[in-house]
Amino acid sequence: MKVFVFGSSLTSSYWNKAANYYRGIYKNLADFGFEITFAQPDTFPWQEHRDEGSYEYAEVIVYNSPCDLPALFKRACEAALVIRHSCAGADDSLLDQCVLECKSTNTQVAFWDIDAASTFAAVRTDVSHPLRALISEYDYVFTNGGGPQLVEHYEKLGARNCHPICHGLDSTTHYPVPPDPKLACDLLFIGDNLPESEVDVENLFLAAAELAPEFTFALGGDGWEREPLPKNVRRLGRIEDWDHNGLNCSARLVLNLTSGPMARVGFSPPMSIFEAAGAGACMISDPWEGIETFFEPGCEILVAQEAGEIVDLLRTVDPKLAREIGGAMRRRANSEHSYASRALQIREILRQRTPEVLSWRRPVLKQTA
């Protein structure tokens, strides 16, 4: 089955957090026999910051927007499925309109929201939001997270076949590595200093550091350079994707803080949870609706709502117990939340409405412990 995709960038994660999500989805769809073409605009410095790795599972087209779009739309009409990802980075309104014109008896079209929590908040409060008038025209609506509340809202807007496709684990990129003594700490948090997360970082991570001066904390991400930090917090600066395994495997505990919109929507595990799971790290997460449907609290993931609860876990979860919890989380992620399982979910959704029989090739899955 030929699939033509419009998205931000498959080949660069530079200021493009969707890249790993795209790779996990489309690499595994290709393993199931899908022929993927991924069109990405040459607008941001993504081409100058191309990530290492092979992208042979997809034909990647870098285009100039909007002048190259007419030819791309014409070619997209030859595919069985055209996917328009939100936040492509150039001429998004034009893509919204013209991708729908690819729809025919031979071509289905899908809107795939890669920032579902924010879109949900915007569409719900803005009655003039352009997506309201278009959403019912798509054959499918996919989102990168969300539960019954999100699906119900999209269905009220006329969406057909709305399906959350959550982040998952790519065990070829996130896996255990030997711990690095130079990166050792009791609690690690990786996240940029953003308005929607700054308060949570202060109230949970930094407050825990103030309450527990006997422990070491490490803070990674952009934007923390000028922020005053407790003496037991080490700044790590910008963290590249390839650094996550070493950091996650060197920390006794790893903290996840779910952004406000994602927490309010629920059932939206962030990518950082699966990155830590792949490394077998022991994760503490703030609570959010649906967390127990992904990992069992207390056995596969730890949950803390206040800084004091984080400190309690630091004082009670020794390295041995941390390894046991992290190992259980990794096994659960590999068995139920891999990107191969996400791709299989998509394939089964498409099989229900696609006239022709989809080509089938069982993927060769990497064996995991």
WOGIQUI-V839838 format. One record per residue. N is the residue number from 1. RES is the residue in one small letter. PHI is phi in radians with two decimals (* if undefined). PSI is psi in whole degrees, -180 to 180 (none if undefined). Layout:
<<N;RES;PHI;PSI> <N;RES;PHI;PSI>>
This chain:
<<1;m;*;128> <2;k;-1.51;130> <3;v;-2.20;127> <4;f;-1.93;126> <5;v;-2.09;135> <6;f;-1.90;118> <7;g;-2.61;-177> <8;s;-1.26;-73> <9;s;-2.73;130> <10;l;-1.51;-28> <11;t;-1.75;-7> <12;s;-2.41;130> <13;s;-1.73;11> <14;y;-1.19;111> <15;w;0.87;40> <16;n;-2.62;79> <17;k;-1.18;-14> <18;a;-1.29;-15> <19;a;-1.00;-47> <20;n;-1.15;-35> <21;y;-1.12;-48> <22;y;-0.99;-48> <23;r;-1.09;-45> <24;g;-1.05;-43> <25;i;-1.19;-54> <26;y;-1.37;-30> <27;k;-1.10;-41> <28;n;-1.38;-32> <29;l;-1.11;-37> <30;a;-1.11;-37> <31;d;-1.11;-25> <32;f;-1.55;7> <33;g;1.75;3> <34;f;-1.34;142> <35;e;-1.73;112> <36;i;-1.81;128> <37;t;-2.05;126> <38;f;-2.07;115> <39;a;-1.76;124> <40;q;-2.28;138> <41;p;-1.31;150> <42;d;-1.67;67> <43;t;-1.99;-48> <44;f;-1.60;168> <45;p;-1.32;42> <46;w;-1.21;-37> <47;q;-1.19;-30> <48;e;-1.38;-12> <49;h;-2.18;45> <50;r;-1.16;133> <51;d;-1.33;151> <52;e;-1.19;156> <53;g;2.23;168> <54;s;-1.72;136> <55;y;-2.14;31> <56;e;-1.19;-15> <57;y;-1.27;-9> <58;a;-2.44;149> <59;e;-1.52;116> <60;v;-1.73;125> <61;i;-1.97;121> <62;v;-1.73;120> <63;y;-2.14;156> <64;n;-1.58;126> <65;s;-1.86;137> <66;p;-1.72;2> <67;c;-1.12;-31> <68;d;-1.50;-9> <69;l;-1.11;-42> <70;p;-0.96;-43> <71;a;-1.16;-36> <72;l;-1.19;-40> <73;f;-1.10;-39> <74;k;-1.09;-43> <75;r;-1.21;-37> <76;a;-1.04;-32> <77;c;-1.11;-14> <78;e;-1.46;-10> <79;a;-1.51;159> <80;a;-1.38;-26> <81;l;-2.48;130> <82;v;-1.97;126> <83;i;-1.96;128> <84;r;-1.94;107> <85;h;-1.41;141> <86;s;-1.18;162> <87;c;1.01;47> <88;a;-1.19;-26> <89;g;1.84;-6> <90;a;-2.79;131> <91;d;0.88;48> <92;d;-1.10;-38> <93;s;-1.14;-40> <94;l;-1.13;-41> <95;l;-1.10;-41> <96;d;-0.96;-44> <97;q;-1.33;-49> <98;c;-1.35;-29> <99;v;-1.07;-37> <100;l;-1.11;-26> <101;e;-1.28;-12> <102;c;-1.36;-13> <103;k;-1.16;134> <104;s;-2.75;-174> <105;t;-1.19;-21> <106;n;-1.82;-11> <107;t;-2.28;124> <108;q;-1.75;157> <109;v;-2.21;146> <110;a;-2.34;139> <111;f;-1.74;126> <112;w;-2.14;108> <113;d;-1.50;117> <114;i;-1.69;4> <115;d;-2.39;58> <116;a;-1.04;-38> <117;a;-1.12;-45> <118;s;-1.22;-40> <119;t;-1.10;-43> <120;f;-1.00;-45> <121;a;-1.14;-41> <122;a;-1.21;-46> <123;v;-1.19;-35> <124;r;-1.16;-35> <125;t;-1.68;-17> <126;d;-1.98;104> <127;v;-1.21;-16> <128;s;-1.72;8> <129;h;-1.02;130> <130;p;-1.05;-26> <131;l;-1.16;-26> <132;r;-1.03;-38> <133;a;-1.44;-15> <134;l;-1.85;-25> <135;i;-1.05;-33> <136;s;-1.26;-13> <137;e;-1.44;-18> <138;y;-1.38;146> <139;d;-1.28;-31> <140;y;-2.44;151> <141;v;-2.23;120> <142;f;-1.95;149> <143;t;-2.33;155> <144;n;-1.55;31> <145;g;2.69;-179> <146;g;1.88;152> <147;g;-2.03;-150> <148;p;-0.99;-37> <149;q;-1.09;-44> <150;l;-1.18;-44> <151;v;-1.08;-44> <152;e;-1.06;-41> <153;h;-1.14;-45> <154;y;-1.11;-38> <155;e;-1.16;-33> <156;k;-1.15;-26> <157;l;-1.46;1> <158;g;1.72;7> <159;a;-1.13;139> <160;r;-1.92;141> <161;n;0.99;59> <162;c;-1.60;124> <163;h;-2.42;120> <164;p;-1.24;130> <165;i;-2.10;99> <166;c;-1.34;164> <167;h;-0.98;160> <168;g;-2.57;-172> <169;l;-1.78;128> <170;d;-1.84;101> <171;s;-1.27;-6> <172;t;-1.48;-14> <173;t;-2.03;-24> <174;h;-2.18;112> <175;y;-2.75;164> <176;p;-1.18;142> <177;v;-2.34;162> <178;p;-1.06;138> <179;p;-1.13;148> <180;d;-1.84;115> <181;p;-0.96;-29> <182;k;-1.22;-20> <183;l;-1.82;4> <184;a;-1.11;140> <185;c;-2.82;165> <186;d;-1.43;-35> <187;l;-2.48;128> <188;l;-1.99;137> <189;f;-2.31;130> <190;i;-2.06;121> <191;g;-3.13;138> <192;d;-1.23;155> <193;n;-1.37;93> <194;l;-2.03;152> <195;p;-0.96;-38> <196;e;-1.32;-13> <197;s;-2.07;-11> <198;e;-1.04;-43> <199;v;-1.13;-42> <200;d;-1.11;-40> <201;v;-1.09;-43> <202;e;-1.17;-44> <203;n;-1.36;-22> <204;l;-1.96;-65> <205;f;-1.17;-56> <206;l;-1.22;-36> <207;a;-1.14;-38> <208;a;-1.12;-38> <209;a;-1.11;-39> <210;e;-1.13;-38> <211;l;-1.33;-21> <212;a;-2.28;70> <213;p;-1.13;-14> <214;e;-1.36;-11> <215;f;-1.86;159> <216;t;-1.81;138> <217;f;-2.17;148> <218;a;-2.28;133> <219;l;-2.12;115> <220;g;-1.95;150> <221;g;2.27;164> <222;d;-1.38;152> <223;g;1.66;0> <224;w;-1.75;5> <225;e;-1.07;-38> <226;r;-1.81;2> <227;e;-1.37;134> <228;p;-1.21;131> <229;l;-2.20;151> <230;p;-1.00;156> <231;k;-1.13;-24> <232;n;-1.61;13> <233;v;-1.90;124> <234;r;-1.74;132> <235;r;-1.43;135> <236;l;-1.88;-16> <237;g;1.31;-161> <238;r;-1.10;134> <239;i;-1.96;122> <240;e;-1.48;159> <241;d;-0.98;-40> <242;w;-1.29;-7> <243;d;-1.57;-12> <244;h;-1.10;-41> <245;n;-1.05;-48> <246;g;-1.09;-41> <247;l;-1.19;-47> <248;n;-1.11;-33> <249;c;-1.45;-13> <250;s;-1.71;-14> <251;a;-1.62;144> <252;r;-1.18;-44> <253;l;-2.34;149> <254;v;-2.16;135> <255;l;-1.78;134> <256;n;-1.96;133> <257;l;-2.13;116> <258;t;-1.44;130> <259;s;-1.09;156> <260;g;-0.89;-54> <261;p;-1.03;-42> <262;m;-1.15;-40> <263;a;-1.14;-37> <264;r;-1.23;-37> <265;v;-1.25;-38> <266;g;1.36;168> <267;f;0.92;36> <268;s;-2.30;74> <269;p;-1.14;128> <270;p;-1.25;163> <271;m;-1.05;-32> <272;s;-1.07;-30> <273;i;-1.12;-43> <274;f;-1.35;-29> <275;e;-1.10;-44> <276;a;-1.18;-39> <277;a;-1.07;-42> <278;g;-1.06;-35> <279;a;-1.42;-7> <280;g;1.29;25> <281;a;-1.38;153> <282;c;-1.58;117> <283;m;-1.87;138> <284;i;-1.83;129> <285;s;-2.15;148> <286;d;-1.19;156> <287;p;-1.31;144> <288;w;-2.64;151> <289;e;-1.05;129> <290;g;1.66;-1> <291;i;-1.02;-34> <292;e;-1.25;-15> <293;t;-1.38;-13> <294;f;-1.84;-48> <295;f;-2.46;146> <296;e;-1.43;116> <297;p;-1.03;137> <298;g;1.56;-25> <299;c;-1.98;-40> <300;e;-2.04;-17> <301;i;-2.70;149> <302;l;-1.83;146> <303;v;-2.18;133> <304;a;-2.47;133> <305;q;-1.76;-23> <306;e;-2.29;162> <307;a;-1.04;-39> <308;g;-1.06;-35> <309;e;-1.20;-36> <310;i;-1.09;-44> <311;v;-1.10;-40> <312;d;-1.02;-42> <313;l;-1.18;-39> <314;l;-1.05;-33> <315;r;-1.52;-14> <316;t;-2.01;-24> <317;v;-1.65;102> <318;d;-1.42;171> <319;p;-0.97;-38> <320;k;-1.12;-48> <321;l;-1.14;-37> <322;a;-1.06;-42> <323;r;-1.14;-37> <324;e;-1.14;-44> <325;i;-1.17;-43> <326;g;-1.10;-39> <327;g;-1.14;-40> <328;a;-1.13;-38> <329;m;-1.15;-41> <330;r;-1.11;-43> <331;r;-1.10;-42> <332;r;-1.13;-42> <333;a;-1.12;-42> <334;n;-1.17;-34> <335;s;-1.47;-31> <336;e;-2.17;-19> <337;h;-2.23;31> <338;s;-1.38;161> <339;y;-1.19;-23> <340;a;-1.11;-40> <341;s;-1.20;-35> <342;r;-1.13;-42> <343;a;-1.13;-39> <344;l;-1.11;-39> <345;q;-1.03;-45> <346;i;-1.12;-44> <347;r;-1.02;-43> <348;e;-1.19;-35> <349;i;-1.10;-45> <350;l;-1.21;-34> <351;r;-1.06;-29> <352;q;-1.24;-22> <353;r;-2.19;-8> <354;t;-1.51;124> <355;p;-1.03;-49> <356;e;-1.39;159> <357;v;-1.33;126> <358;l;-1.20;141> <359;s;-1.09;145> <360;w;-2.26;127> <361;r;-2.48;117> <362;r;-1.18;127> <363;p;-1.25;154> <364;v;-1.58;107> <365;l;-1.54;140> <366;k;-1.20;131> <367;q;-1.26;133> <368;t;-2.17;150> <369;a;-1.31;none>>
